[in-house]
Amino acid sequence: MTTAPASPDPTMEAIGHAVAEGRAGNSASARHKLLGLWSAIGVTGDPLHRCSLAHHLADLYEDPAQSLVWDIRALDAADAVTEQRVQEHHAGLHIAAFYPSLHLNLADNYRRLGSFEAATEHINAAKTHAPSLPHDPYGDLLRGAIQEVAVAIARRDRSRRASAPGSAA
C-alpha cells in the first residue's frame, strides 16, 4: 500500500520560503515574514506550525537571549505536536527526531548566556534524544554539533560557534 502525498500546507510553505530567504542572507526580511506568520498562527495555532516557525526564527537572531525565547517556544510547541500530525505533513518525519535539535539549540543559547547548568541539562537531553536522529548527513551534522556544544559547555566557552545556524560561513 502506498501513502498518498500530503496536501500542500500553505503555512509550512510560507515558513520554508522565509527560511530560504534568511539562509540567502536576508535575515531582516525573513524575520519580518516569520513574525507576521507567528501573529497569524497565534499561540494556540497548529503546534507543528508553531514549532517549525519558532525553531527557524530563533536562528535569525544574533542575540542568544532573543534566540532562546524562540527556541523555548519551539520546544513547548513540539510537546503539543502529535505523531499523527507530523505524519500528515510528511510520512518520513517523526516528532522524536525534532528533540535533539531543539535541545541542542537551547543548550547552545544557555551556554552563550553563561547559564552552564541549564546548558548542561539541555545538551544531556539532546544526547538522550540523539538515537532518534536519522542516519544521514543531517543526523551526522546534528550529532557533531551536539558533541561540539558539549565540549564548549565543559570549557565554559560563551563564544558563538562558527558552525551554528545563522553564522557566517
CORPE-V545977 format. One record per pair of residues at least 12 apart in sequence whose ideal C-beta (glycine too) atoms are under 6 Angstrom apart, sorted by the first residue. I is the first residue (numbers start at 0). J is the second residue. Records with the same first field share a line. If there is no record, write none. Layout:
I: J / J
This chain:
2: 90
5: 88
10: 48
13: 36
14: 51 / 52
17: 29 / 32 / 33
18: 55
21: 59
26: 59
29: 59
30: 59
33: 52 / 56
36: 52
37: 52
46: 76 / 79 / 80
47: 80 / 84
49: 76
50: 73 / 76 / 77 / 80
53: 69 / 72 / 73
54: 73
56: 69
57: 69 / 70
58: 164 / 165
63: 108 / 111 / 112
66: 108
67: 108
70: 104 / 105 / 108
73: 101
74: 101
77: 97 / 101
80: 94
82: 94
95: 131
96: 131 / 132
98: 128
99: 125 / 128 / 129 / 132 / 141
100: 141
102: 121 / 124 / 125
103: 125 / 144 / 145
105: 121
106: 118 / 121 / 122 / 148
107: 148
110: 151 / 152
111: 157
113: 157
115: 152
118: 152
119: 152
122: 148 / 149 / 152
125: 145
129: 142
